[in-house]
Amino acid sequence: MLGFEIQTVLLCVTAFVILWWWLQKPKNLPPGPWGWPLVGYIPNLVVALYRTGLDPPQLFAKMSTKYGPVFSMRIGGKLIVVLNKHSIIKEAFHNPHISNRPTSHTMRDLGLGGGLLSPGEGWKQERRFTLTTLRSFGVGKRSFEEHIAEEAEYLLEEITNFHATPFDLLPLFTNATSNVICSVVLGKRYEYSDSNFKYLLSLINQNVQIAGAGAAQIFFPIFKYFQRSNYKQLETNISSIIKFINDVVKQHESDRDPDNPNDYIDVYLNELESSQKHGQDTHVRKTKTMPLTIMTLFSAGTETTSTTLRWGVKYMMAYPEIQKRIQQEIDSVVGRDRLPRLTDKDNLPFTAATLLEIQRICSVVPLAVPHNCVEDTTIDGFNIPKESLVLANLNLIHHNPDTWKNPDEFNPERFLDKDGCLQEREGLIPFSTGRRMCIGEHLAKMELYIFFTHLFHRFTFKKPDGDSQPISLKGVLGFVNTPSTFLTQVESRD
């Protein structure tokens, strides 16, 4: 009898909790799947991913056919709103109430905060300061081309050393793209043989995989309990990167000339010194903000560009006829006596179109970086409560058959008009959109063009001799969609 009474009480309590949870649910939310109290949709999500074999962006695309272009679900205690239409993403990410980043529990646990990932108002000051400082060193300006081209020539020299030997492009491309941002932010470039720097870059590569789609490990606290070992590895890697940055900062403190800043760190230290001298409240914080901002620039300026270039080489290996057409176009415009320049771009429409098609079909950051809603607002007529997280399914935007004919087909021609001239299309947003779009968009575009054209001016990339396996174009999804590991072999065109 007592057992029956206990069961009855537990049943009543459970029913009360479910009823209370249901009554607390805000009205007019975007439609979406039901979830469990406390854990939300996580169990269903794990089962759905396992059963379908889809990755999160693909599963969200499938869910959008049922629930519409805006749907919601709970992950732990957080309401997640997923946007699956370009016009809606554009509307949402220009909304000032959806311009924040969620609080990163990972950075908080490591004693870091503020900067470009700040969930508060500080990000505006930090972004403005960073853009102004980088531009003062030429970043994003046409004059910066020489700097990128110089690093591209270092890269070509490294590749030449392999001759006909198959090799992995990953360490070379990450080192090259990292050197471009390091020279401005840290004040130096690093040799391709530098073992310490290669190890540091390997940590960044690990982090983009561990972080998961939408950087779930960084912004969704519940995942650190479900994937504890991954979370601890992420913390260890970030700590190592921060230590490296702090060591560089210490060196700057002893060497710098305040009247002649050589890089971003020098300017940052000047700003810090000035704010302390005048007792000003500023976004600049040496122990928390500074290393986090530098790590953000360092990591973002390395990983997405190098990954896009690796995808570019892999697609050219898989489509040798397109690679040949690019080389013929470059040769006809540039010739064999010099390397391509930015001024050649208007006369290389097929090459430029191929780069755009690579960015479209690969969707290197498929769920972008999450946004956080700081006030109650609306998206497409639905109520979005404060503290909701908003994800943009860029992978679907870039593969929507309503926008792109045969979206899974690799076809650079879709970016050319009937006269063969380049036409950029609104549906392509690899750098996201709105108030928090990628701070390094202009730099990344310059790097992609210069590195890509230099590579194919100098070399032909192909499968290693004797390799009869088809080239896999399936990605490995983390925060960044990377190509599976592959070896390439080059033939010099000189």
Secondary structure, DSSP 8 states (H G I E B T S, - for coil): -HHHHHHHHHHHHHHHHHHHHHHTS-TT-------BTTTBTHHHHHHHHHHH---HHHHHHHHHHHH-SEEEEEETTEEEEEE-SHHHHHHHHT-GGG-B----HHHHHTT---GGG-SSTHHHHHHHHHHHHHHHTTTTSGGGHHHHHHHHHHHHHHHHTTTTS-B-SHHHHHHHHHHHHHHHHTS----TT-HHHHHHHHHHHHHHHHT-GGGHHHH-TTHHHHSHHHHHHHHHHHHHHHHHHHHHHHHHHHH--TTS--SHHHHHHHHHHHHHHTT---S--TTTHHHHHHHHHHHHHHHHHHHHHHHHHHHHHH-HHHHHHHHHHHHHHH-SSS---GGGGGG-HHHHHHHHHHHHHH-SSTT-S-EE--S-EEETTEEE-TT-EEEE-HHHHTT-TTTSSSTTS--GGGGB-TTS-B---TT--TT--GGGS-TTHHHHHHHHHHHHHHHHHHEEEE--TT--S-----EEESSSEEE----BEEEE--
